[in-house]
Amino acid sequence: MSYRSERMARGFWSLDALLDGSDPSKNPVLSDNGDGARQIRRAPWVEAARPESAPYRGKCAAEARRRLAAAGLARLLPVLDQVILNGKNRRESICNLAMKWRIPAQSVRRKYYRGVAELTELFSPNKINGETLPAKC
């Protein structure tokens, strides 16, 4: 190694020396002030996993169905039902829709992902942060 490289390497601090034994998540410069934890707590799948939220989930699903029908988007109801039923298990949803509609899985996959994108845009217009306000139900 040349003298210049050695001198530059001596100028670098190790991560241990920078942190000085402190927790980096508690550092105000590196912290998000709890926003990440707040998004996780407000996520729909966390709400759906709580046993006490089952009536809330049913009421919200009925409200979502009503809003879709009122907007003339009844074609998205089967996709919404599969999302509610299977959550993030997309393969199961696509298989169920393929059997129901009796069309090839490739076509169902396209329809499913288009429907999910439309539902996301309708019910969660804030695509940038991925965080939405709770529904009015």
Secondary structure, 3 states (H helix, E strand, C coil): CCHHHHHHHHHCCCHHHHHCCCCHHHCCCCCCCCHHHHHHHCCHHHHHHCHHHHHHHHHHHHHHHHHHHHCCCHHHHHHHHHHHHHCCCHHHHHHHHHHHHCCCHHHHHHHHHHHHHHHHHHHCCCCCCCCCCCCCC
